[in-house]
C-alpha cells in the first residue's frame, strides 16, 4: 500500500484531534507578537511573555519559568461579610513599616536584562514603596543603587569564597546605607549546591552591624541552625527552583519552618509567587513577607523601572483585593485557617 | 481528461485537508468534555437548533452569535480562573453508584420549595443583562422557564425592568439584589420587585473585589490595536488601588434588609459552615452555596466540595441551594445527593438564550432536566425525596 501526502495529512489530522496535547488551556495573556505598552498588561505572568520578546533566549532562560503545582493544591476559605473599607497591608520588618509585605529579591547582573540594571530596579521598587535586596553580583556599585532608592535597600552575599573580601563589600554596603544583610546559604554564586559554612555566616553577621537574614532555608533544622549562628531572620527559599531532593517547594516547607521558628524572628519566603493569592497563602502559612525573584526581572527586562513598579503594584493590589474578599483586611488577621491544602 | 486530471478535480487537496483539520479541531468536542470548551476557534459550520444534544453544544453557537466582549462576560472567571475550572473538576470527584431497576418514565422530578411546588429542582440563576445575549433577553428567559415549569431568579442588573419581566409569562420569579450602602435606596427596589410578585429575595454577598482579566484582554478582532484597558478605580478608600465596591458589607446588612423584605430572604455566596451559621443568626431563610460561577474569589473552593459542610451547619433549618459549574443532569443529581434542595443554572441558561433566544433557553433547560431524569433512573430513584447520600461516593482532594 502506498502512503501519499494526502493520506498522511488525513492521519495527522486524526491523530492531532485525539492527542492529549490538545487539552484546552485557559487563554492567558496577549499573544506575544509585540511589546505591549506597560499599561495594557493585566497580570504578572504577562510580563514574562514581554520579557521573552526583548531578551535573547539564553538570557530569558535565566529568568523564565516557575512551579505552580503547590499553589494549585491550596484553596482559600473565605470569611464572609467582614468590613474591608480600611484595607491595610503595612507590616513591620526590622523596624521599617513596609507598605505591603512584598520585597524585590536579590538577582545579580541585572544589566544583562536592561541597560539601567539595578538602578532601574531600585527606582521601580522605590516608586512602589518596596524594599529591594541588591546582590553583591550587581552590575552597578551598591552606593549608586542606594542613591537611586527612596525605600530601604538590603545587601545580599553568598557565604563562600574569600570571606575577607565579602566582609569588605558588606562594610561598604552598610556604609552606603543598606539596612539588612542577606546571606545566601546552600548554593554558590554560580547557582551550584554547596555545603553551608555556618562559621562564615556568623562572621559576616558579626562584622555587618545590621540585622542578618539567612536565605536558602528549606527545613526546620536549617532554620534552627541559622538562628544559632546569629540569624535575625530567615528566608525559606530554594533559589528559584533549585529544588530539594524530594521536590518540595518553599511554600510546601514554609509551615514547618514557621512552626520551628515560632515567632522568634521574621520568616520570609520566595519561590514562584506570581499572584496576590500566592502571597496571601505565603502569609497565611507563616511568612512575614514574600520575596519576588523573577517577576520584577520580567518587568525590568521589558520596561525598565516602570515595569518593576507595575509588577509590584499589580501584586500589591491583587493581594489587597484578595485580603478583602477573604475577610482579612489587615495583615495580622491573616491566619492559617485561610488556606486549605488538598490532601492529594 | 486523463485520470490524473480527474483525480485533481475530484481529489482532496492539501488546502482542503488543512482547512478540514483546522475546522475539526476548532469544533471538536474537546477532550475534556466536561469543561467549558474555550478558547473556541472560528467554525466552518455552526450547529443548528435540532443538533443540540448537551448544554455544551450551545456555547459555540452563542460564541459565534455575539461580539467577543459579550461572550467573555459570560465565560470569564476571576483572575487566573482557577476556581472556574475547579467547579467543573469537582464533578469528577463525585461518582454516582448503585441503583437500577427504574425506567425514566417512572421518574418524577417535582419538588417543593418555600411552599411552592416546582416541576424540577433546577432553577435559573440570576445573571445580568440578558438582552446583550439575545433581543428576547429576560422576557424570553422567563417564558422559557415558564414553559419548562421552572423558577427564574431575576438579576439586579436585568435589561428589562422586573415588572415587565414578570408580565412576560406566568411562571414563578425570584428577585436577586446587590444591596447599596444607602439602605433606603434598597427599599424602593425591593418594594418594586415584591409588588410585581417576586416570591423570594436573594441577597448576593460575594464578589466584592473581583478582577476579570479576560475582559481586559478583549481587543477588536477587526485588527485595530489593543487598547489600554487596565482600569484603576476612582477615589479608592485605601492606598492599594482597590475600589470601594462592596467592601463595606457586614452581617448586619441582613438585619437592615429584613424589615424591607416580606418574602423569604436568601443569601447567595456562602462557602463555609461558619458563613451559613452567621446567615441563620441574621434571619436568612435560605442559603445558596455559590462562588459566583468562579467569578468571585480566585483559588476559592468549588461549590460541590463545600456543599456538605454548609448542609451540616444548617442541619435542615433552612433550604440549601447551589450553583456554579452545573451543566448536566448528573451534576444536578450529585448536588441533590449531597444535600442541596435545588440547583441554579447560570452559564448554561445564558448559552441557550444566546444561541437561539427563548427556544434555546427552553431547550437547554429541558436537556439538563431530561439528563436528570435519566441519571435518577440509573441510580434507581423515582422521586427527588428518595435521593440520598448513598447514591454517591466522593473523593474530594
Interface residues (C-beta under 8 A of the other chain):
Chain A: X5 X6 X9 X10 X12 X13 X16 X17 X18 X20 X22 X23 X24 X26 X27 X29 X30 X36 X37 X39 X40 X41 X42 X43 X71 X72 X73 X74 X75 X76 X77 X78 X79 X80 X81 X82 X83 X84 X85 X86 X87 X88 X89 X99 X100 X275 X276 X277 X281 X313 X316 X317 X318 X319 X320 X321 X322 X324 X325 X326 X329 X340 X342 X343 X344
Chain B: X11 X12 X14 X17 X18 X20 X21 X24 X25 X28 X30 X31 X32 X35 X37 X38 X39 X79 X80 X81 X82 X84 X85 X86 X205 X206 X208 X209 X210 X211 X213 X214 X216 X217 X226 X227 X228 X229 X230 X237 X238 X239 X240 X241 X242 X244 X247 X248 X249 X250 X251 X253 X269 X270 X271 X272 X274 X275 X278 X296 X297 X298 X299 X300 X301 X397
